[in-house]
Amino acid sequence: MSSPSPGQDQAAPILPGSAVTVQDPRSIYRGYTGIVQRISDHRAAVLFEGGNWDKLVTLELGQLWLQ
C-alpha cells in the first residue's frame, strides 16, 4: 500500500499569473478563462482578454477554478 504524496489531497493555491476559469453560475463571466493579476482579502483581480477587448474583474477566490 503506497502512502499519498504530500499535498495530494490539497488544492494548488491560486497565485498571480495563474490561469483560472470562473465557475460561479450567477456570474456573466462563467466559463471565461483569465489570468490572475493580484490577490487581496480572498479576492482576485482577473484579466480577461478577448480579441479587441480587455477586462479586469475582481472575483471571490471561491468562484474560480485553477487551470
Buried (B, 14 or more C-beta within 10 A) or exposed (E): EEEEEEEEEEEEEBEEEBEBBBBEEEBEBEEBBBBBEEBEEEBBBBEBEEEEEEEEBEBEBEBBEBE
